[in-house]
Amino acid sequence: MTYEGRADADHDLDDAAVIQLSRREPEQFTLLFRRHAPHIQRYVTRRLGPDEADDIVAETFLLAFRQRERYDQSRADARPWLYGIATNLIGHHRRAEVRLYRALARQRSFDMRADPITEPFTDRVDDRVSASTASRRLATALARLSAELRDTLLLVAWGDLSYDEAATALGVPVGTVRSRLNRARSRLRRTLGDANPAAMHEESPA
């Protein structure tokens, strides 16, 4: 097989196969990075801002590379694993995350339709509340959530993970994810008042 043929074949592999291959050929792990780093970068940027994102993403994939021997090969998609590592690393920056949300809450001109941090919440904001006001309320609400509720909520809303995938990322039962999401959404609604915070993935119970 030519090099180009091998490269094409590698791109057809699922994540688990790429990780398994990288155990023999470490350079193949770069394919996993190319597939998922942009999404992890966006998730971390939304949570910590751009200044911290590059380092967190680099460390996420460095840790993933070091832990690849322990990867569960039954999981074809490595996203929950990678988001779980990134979320754990974000946990070392809780104060910075809360400071970011509080700073956004103080910005008079903050508009979540334009700001990437609150962009996912824009679609169903009630017409009675301006987008700017709802954005500030949302930032305040996120700052007030406990770490475990915020992690669960944002893995689903911003990481685009299913409930099962979020459970895998956090190492908790899926029932715990559902319970945390219900509590987080309830608290967001109380803080947002008449703005609807539900422009997140609403998943019907299985």
N, C-alpha and C positions, 0 to 999 in steps of 0.2 A: 504494500500500500504506500502511495506517495505521501509526502508530508501534508499536502493540501487535502488528500483523501482522508488522512488520519484526523486532521483538524475538523473537517466536516462531520466525521463520525463522532468525534468528541462532543460536538455541539448537540448531537442527537441524544446524548446520555442524560438521564435524569440526575438530580443532585446527588442522590445516594451513590450512584455509579461513579460520578466524578470524584466524590470523596474517597471511595474505595480505590479508584485508580491512582489517586494522589498519594496513597500510602506507599505505592511502589515508585511512582513518578511525581515527586512533590510539586514540580512546576505546573502540573495539571490543576492544582488548586486555584490558580489564577482565573480559571474559567468560572468558578463559583463566585469569585470576587466581581468579575465583569457582569455576571447575571444579577447580582443582588446588591452590590454596594450603592448604586444610585438611590435605591428605595430606602435602604438603611440610613443613608445620608439625609434624605428628606425627613424621615421620621425623627432623627436625632436633632436636626436643625429646628424643627417645630417645637421640640421640647426644651432645648437648651440654647438655641440661637446658633448662628453660623460660626462663632469663635471657637466653640467647643467641638463642633461636629467632626472636623477632620480627624482630630486625635481619637475621638470615641470610635469612629468607623474603622480607623487603622487598627486600634486595639481589639475591636470586635473580631476582625478577620485574623489577627495574629493569634488570639486565644482560640478561635475556631480551628486554625491550622494545627496548633499544638494539641488540641483535643480530638482531632479527627479520628484517631484510633478507637475512640469510645463512641463514635457516632452510631446511632441506631439505624442499621441498614434497611430496616423495614419501612422507614420513612423516606419516600421518594423526594419529597419537597423539603429543603433545608431551611426554608424561611422561618418557621417557628423557632428552630434552634438558634438561628442567627439573631432574630429579634429578642429572644430570651437573653442571649449574651449581651446585646446592646442595652437592654433594659436594666440588667444587673449593673452595667457600667454607669448608666445614667443615675443609678441609685447612689453613687458616690458624689453626685452633684445636686442633691435634692435642694439645698439652699439656693444654688444658682438658678435652678428651674423655678422655684417659687419667686425669687427676686425678678426673674424675667416676666412672669405673669403679672406680678404687682406693678412692674414698670409699664406694661402694656395697659393695665387698668387705669393708669394715671394719664395716659396720652389722650388729649382731647380730640385729636384728629384721627385716632386709630380706627381703621375701617377693615373689618375682617374679610370683606370681599376682595381686598387688595393684598392683605398681609398673609403670607404663607402659613403662619402659625395657627390661625383660626379659620383658614379657608374652608375646611370640610363642614363647618357649621353654618354656612351662609344660605343654603338653599331653602330652608324652611323657617327663617326668622319671620315672626309675625309682622305684618305691615304696620301695626300700631306703634312699633318700636323702631327707631332708626337703627341702621346697621352699626353705626358707630357706638351708640349706647349699648346695644346688645353685645358688641365685641368687648367692651370694657367689663360688662357684667360677666361674660364668659371667662375672661382672664381672671377676674376675681374669684369665680366659682372654682376654676381649676386650681388656683393657689390654695384654696381652703380644703380641697379633697385630701384625704390621707394618701400616703404613697401607694398603698396596695390598690386603692380604688382608682387612683389616677393611672397607674400602670395598666390595669385591666382595661379601663375605658379607652385609653389612647392606643393600646395595641389593636383594638378592634376598630376604632374610629380612624386612626391615622396610619396604623400598620396594615390595615385592610386584612386582618386575620379573622378567620371564623372563630366561633366560640371554642371549638375543639382545638384549633391551632393556638389560640391564646392560652388555653389550659396547658398545652404542651410547653409553650414558651415560658410559662410561669411555674410549671411543675406542680399544678394544683388540679383537682377534679373539675370537670366541666361544670358541675353544679355550683362550684364555688365561683366560677367566672360569671355564671348567670346571676347569682346572688349579688356579687359585687357590682355588676353592671346596673342592676335594678336600683341598688342603693346610690350609686354614683349619679344616675339619671334623675332620681328623685331629688337629690341635693342640688343638682344643676337647675332643675325646674324651680326650686324654691328661691335660688339666688337670681335666676334670670327673670323671674316674675312672668310677665306676659309675652316673653320671647320664647319660642320653641327651640329647645336645644337638640332636637332629635334628628338633625341632619347627620346622624351616624348610622351605621348599619343596624337596622332593626331586623333581628333574626327570629323567626317563629320558633317556638319550642319544638324540639324533636318529638 
